[in-house]
Amino acid sequence: MSDRIPFVDLKLQHGRVADEVQAGFARVLANTSFVLGPEVQAFERDYAAFCGVGHCIGVGNGTDAIELALRAVGVGPGDEVITAANTFVATAEAIVRTGATLVLADCDEHFLLDPNAAVAAITSRTRAIVPVHLYGQMAPMERYAAAEGVHLIEDAAQSQGAVRHGRRSGSVGTVAGTSFYPGKNLGAYGDAGAITTDDAGLAERLHALRNHGGVRKYEHLEIGVNSRLDELQAVVLATKLRRLEEWNDERQMAAERYGELLKALDDVVVPEVLPGNEHVWHLYVVRVPRRDDVLARLNAAGIGAGIHYPMPVHLLPAFAGRGWVPGAFPTAERLAGEILSLPIYPGITPAQQERVVEHLADALSDSIDHTDARSR
């Protein structure tokens, strides 16, 4: 349908950088340096500076970034790692891949790892806590009062450029992992990720871990992985990084417009920004009644809304048999049935947002009528 509003418009974004990206690709092809070459080194330097840390290590994807960050601080079999029950599966998957025991804690009403629940879950075996900066807002890192020897590892996959109390995402924990999946605020043209840290020793180990456990050819100090950011993706990321603050500003303006437009809809709970935070609105997530019906009606009307995420980690089949039952994390479960992600991206127009809210109002009204009809 001609007036369809996409969930995210990557074509629009690409149009803003196409010439610069093409010139960078030509440079890589001319140099024939495709793996861990000058483009990767330049991007790593610039992204570290952007985050306000000393080191950035480019890797193949965000899942590897979290796993390698955990391995670098010594997490392995026999250890426990705490994260939020409402995160994307990749956070939990990365923890399990280290051999550690996955420990879940409930989220709060802001969709962030509940500090009280996280601290209560700490045991003598806890080696790390992985707060998730979900939807573009940083978790309250200062409230995860970890015991000695417990590392805070940021899952910064949805928060490039977000700020809490003057510090950027990726600079607060011992180490942070992020994803540059195409739809992220800073997105590649395929899978890519990075790890950031101020710890030079950790950075040195991470450089080895991503490259088969070695820093020089044929010298392998430990068992690592093959997870290297490639030169072409580095070109894309470096080009977009130069525009990231501008694009985050556009997301923030779009979020403010949604906030104003949605005031007229009593059934909609809009997201809140924690004091001290600068939200970068990777996703604009509202809460609505009869969510599944509302989503179906929005999609049928050409509105690219979605759900992030429809099922908490403990209820996913992949994690069955670990002792979790429905009701274990009530806030995460309740929110999973209410959350609805509305289209937001750099370049979305006020007219498009007005149409989204108009269709949302219609969908809410229609879902009530449909429910009433079924009850008669």
N, C-alpha and C positions, 0 to 999 in steps of 0.2 A: 504494500500500500504506500502511496506517495508521501503521506505525512508521517510515516513511521519514525519514531524517535529511538535511536539505538541506545543500548545500555552504556556503551562506550564507543566513541568514534575515532578509531585509530587511523582511518583514512584522512580525516581532517588534520590530525596531529602530524601524520607523515608529510602532508602537503607543506607544512611549515618548515620542514627540515630536509626535504628531498634532495635539493641541489647540494647541500653541504655533505649529506651522507654519501651521495654518489661520488663526490670528489674524494672523500675519505676512502671509499671502497677502491677507487682507482689507484690511490696511493698504496694501499695494501697489496693490490694485485701487482703493481709495478715493483714493489720491494720483495714480494714473495716471502714475507715473514709472517706466517699465519698463526703461530702459537707462541704465546708469551713474548711477543715482540714489543716494539716501541709504542704502539697504540695502547696496548694493555698497560704498560708502565706509566704512560701519561695519564690514562684514565684513573688508575689506582692512586696516583699522586693527587690528582684533582679531587677525587671523591673523598679521600682522607681529609684534605683541607676543608672541603665542604662540610663534612661531619664534625670537624674540629678534633681530629685524632691524628696520631702519628703514622698510622699504618692502615692500608687497605690491601686485601688479598682477593683478587678476582677468581671466582670459581664457576663451575658449570651451571649451577642452579641454586635456588634458595634452600632446598632441602639439604643438599650437601653442605651449604654454609652453616646451618645449625648443627649438623652432625660433626663437622670438623671443628667447629668452635668448642663443642663439648669435649671431643677427644683431646683437643689441645690443652684443656685445663685438667686433663687426667680422668675424665669420666669413663667408666667401663663397667664390666660385670661386677655385681656386688654392690654397686652404688644405686642410689635413688635420685631421680630428677623430677621436680614438681613443675607442672604447667597447667594452663587453664583447660577446663573441660569443653569450652565452646570454641576452641581454636580450629583452624583448618587442619586436616589430617597430617599434613607434612610436618608440623611441629612434633606431634606425638611419634610419627614414623621415624624422624631423625633420632629421637631419644632411644627408641627401641633398637635402632640399628647400631647404636654404640654398645649394646649388650646390657645397658643399665635397666633398672626397673622403672617403668613409667608410673608416676604418681599424679593423679589429677586432683584439682581443687576447683571449687565453684567460682563463677564470675560474679560481678556485682551488676547493678542496674545500668552502669555505663558500658557494659560489655567487656570490662577489663578484669583480669585476675584479681579476685577479692584478696586484699592483703591479709585480713584476719584468717581466712581459710588457708591461704598459702603458708603462713607462719605456723598455724596449727598442724599442718601436715609434715613439718620438719621432724625428722628422727635422727638418730646417731648415724644413719647410713646416707643421709641426704648430702649430695655433693654439689648440686646446682638447682637453682630456680630459673625457669624460663618464662618471664612475663612477656605477654604478646601485646604489642602496640597495635591493637585491632582497629581496623577501619580508618586509620590515619591519625589516631590520638594516642599519645604516649601513656603507658601505664605509670602509676605513681611509684616509681622505682625506689624512692627514699623510704617507702613504707614496708618494703619486704625486708624486715629486719633479720637477715640471715645470720645463722650462727657462724662461728669461726670455721673457715675452711669450706664454706658454702658459697659458690660463685653465682653472681647474677649474670645470666646470658640473655641479651635482648633478642627477641624475635622481632626484627625491624622490617619485615617483608612488606608491610603496608604503610610505612611511615617515613619515606624519604623526605627529609626537610622539616618534619615535625619537631617542635621544641617544647621542653618542660623546664620551667624555672631557668631559662636562658641557655640550656644545653640541648644540643640537637640529638635526635634519634641516632643511635649508633655510637654514642660517645659516653654513655652513662654506666653501662655494665662493664664487667671484666673484659668482655668481648661481645660482639653482636654479629648476627647473621641477617642478611637481607636478600630479597629476591628481585630480579629485574625481569620477571615474566612480562610479556608484552603489555598487559593491561595495567601494570603498576604505575604509580606516579612517575617513576623513572623506569621506563620499559625498553627492553631490547627488541630485536626482531626474531626472537626465538628464546630458548632458555638461557639464563645467565644469573649469576648471583655474586655476592661479595661478603667478606668478613672484615670488620673494622675493630681496631683495638689500639690502645696507647701503650701496650706492653710489648717492648721490642723482642723479648724472648719468645712470647707467644707468637708474634708475627713471623719470626724465623722458623718456628716449628710448623706453622700453618703453610708457609711457602713450600716446605718439604712435603707435608701431608697431601696437599692438592696435586703434587707431581710425583706420585709413586714413592713418596717417602724420601726423596732426595733433593738436594739443592744443586748438585752438579751431576752431569751425565754419568750414569752407571755407578754412582755412589748412593746407595739406598740405605738410609740409617734406620728406618723402621717400615712397617707395612703401611703404605698410604693408599691413595686412590688416584684415579685419573679424572680430575675435575678442574679443568683449566678454562678460564675465560678466553675466548678466541679474539683475534684481532678485529674481525668484522663487527662483532658485537660491541667491542670496545669503541669502535668508531661511532656507532649509533648512540651508545650511552654517553660518550663525551659530548657529542653534538647536542643531545637532549639535556644534559646536565647544565649546559650554559643557559638554558631556558627554564630550568626547573622552578626557580623561585617565582618567575612570572606566571608559570602554569599553576603553581600552588596558590598564588594570589587569585587566579581566575576560579579555581575550585572554591576558595573561601568566599568569594563574592557570590558564587552560585549557591553555596550553602546558606548564606544570609538571605538570598532571595527565597529559597525554599522555606526558611523559617518564617518569613513574612507571609508567604502565600498559604502556608499550612495552618496559620492561626485560625482560619475560618472553619477548619475541620475538627470538630470536638473529639472525634473518634481516633485521631492520629496523635501518637506520642512522638515528638520530635527529639532528636539526639541532643545531649547537653555536652558542653565543653568544660572539663575540669578546671578549676582555678589554677593558674600557672601554666596552662597548656596553650600552645598554638597548634590547632588541629589542621591537618592538610587534606582531609576529606577524600581519602582514597575511595571510600564508599559513603553514601548518604543513606543511613539505615534508620527507618522509622518503625514504629510498632503499631499494628492495626488489628482489629478483631476480624475473625473469619478470613484469616490471611490467605489461605490456599484459594478460596473462591475469589478474593480480590485480585490476587496475582493472575489467575486465569483470565479474568475479565480485562485486566490491563494488557496482558500479552495479546489477547484477541483484538484489542483496539490498536495494536501497533506500538505499544509502550514497552520498551525493553527493560522491564523490572526483573529482579531476581531475588534469591535468598542466599545469604551468607552467614550461617550455614544451616541447612534444614535438620541436621541431626548432630547432637553433641558426640564427642569422641567416644565416650564410654558405651554408646548405643550402636556404634558402627560394627558391622559383622567382623571386620578385621581384628577387633579387640575383644571379641567374645571369649568367654572362659577365663577372664581375669578377675572375676569376683564382683564386678559392677552390675547393679540391677537398676531398672527404671526407678527414678526417685532419688538416686544417689546424689545428684547435683541438681536440686530443684530449680534454682534460678536459671541455669543454663538450659534446662529442659523447657521451662516456661517461655523463655525468650525465643527459643528455637521455633516455637509455634506461632510467634507474633511478628517476627522481624521481616521487613520488606526493604530491599535495596532499590532506590530510585535512580534513574539515569543521572550521572554527573561526570563531567570531563571538561578539560579546557576547551573553550569554544562553544559550549552549550549556550543557547541564546535565552533571553528572558521569555520570548514567545514560546519556545519549546518547553521551558519549565512551567509556564502557565498552562499549557496543554496537558502536561503530565499531571498537574494538580487537578485540573478539570476532570480528566479521565479517572483519577483516583477518587474524587468525590462521587462521580457516577458509579464507579465500581462498588464503593461502600454502600451507596443507596440501593443499587441493584442486588447486592448480596443480602441486604436486610429483607428486601421484598422476596427474594428467593427462599430465604430461611423461613419467613412467615408463611409462604405458600406451602412449604413442605410440612409445616406444623399444623396446617388446617386439615 
